[in-house]
Amino acid sequence: MADSCMQGMDMGFVGLGYAKVAFLGLVQGITELLPISSTAHMRVVPAVLGWQDPGSAFSAAMQLAALAAVISYFWNDVRDILSGSLGALKRRDFADRHFRLALWIMLATIPIVVAGVALSGVLNACNSPLRGLGVVGWACIAMALLLALAELRARHARTMGQASMADALLVGVAQIGALIPGVSRSGSTLTAALGLGFKREEAARFSFLLGLPAIALAGLKELWELHKAHLDAQGWSILAVGLVVASLSAFFAIWSLMRVLERFSAWPFVIYRGVLGIALLLGLAMGWFA
């Protein structure tokens, strides 16, 4: 496919082929659930390697790989929320903690859905200004500073059992930041949860569970958009390769993140994001990127 733009959608991943998409799927899976921004890496890695941008459609569709990894890793939590909520509905027990958490998750999804619909024309457009490396660089630095501030001020005392609807809504609003390449959904929500006083591992758990509907909706919406854009059989098969590789690497990324947060802190991610952002801006100033 010579032209990566179809019906206004950027689908550069098709032109990359199976091997390159598999490699990008590996990178996407690892970075999607770490607070370092997968979208940033989907812009940086191809730029460094001299490949074309795989496009926003690829990044959004890869959300389904993250969805599979999160559900697998937190299966006990997901099962308890689903079964507990259904049981509470049958009993009309609307004070049940599982029902309340499920309700909060749905409410927390509304802000990013509204923002995503409002910005969809810009986010998915070919050569979108939001995917510029300058935007990514500044976003990386800004989130590094915010995550550092959260670590410095966090109490690391609260658990998910102590969460309130206000907590869920604030973390939900923080998800909007994920629409900007370089911010990271995991990074913005983890920062918000830490700022609300949650323990590091509890903040990550809260962040991932609250993000499940948003992740699912983003991925499924992109598959539907690709269908409407008449992506051909080869394109679907290339995308499938990326999804499989990304799912496996995303599960490893969650496991690694939880170990780091349980034993250390979020500082390694603060440093990484800061260095990445500075390197990007310096590279642009020096003309290292085309």
Buried (B, 14 or more C-beta within 10 A) or exposed (E): BEEBBBEEBBBBBBBBEEEBBBBBBBBBBBBBBBBBBBBBBBBBBBBEEEBBBBBBBBBBBBBBBBBBBBBEBBEEBBEBBEEBBEEBEEEEEEEBBBBBBBBBBEBBBBBBBEBBEEBBEEBBBBEBEBBBBBBBBBBBBBBBBBBBBBBEEBEBEBEBEEBEEEBBBBBBBBBBBBBBBBBBBBBBBBBBBBBBBBBBBBBBBBBBBBBBBBBBBBBBBBBEBBEEBEBEEEBEEBBBBBBBBBBBBBBBBBEEBBEBBEEEBBEBBBEBBBEBBBBBBEBBEEEEEE
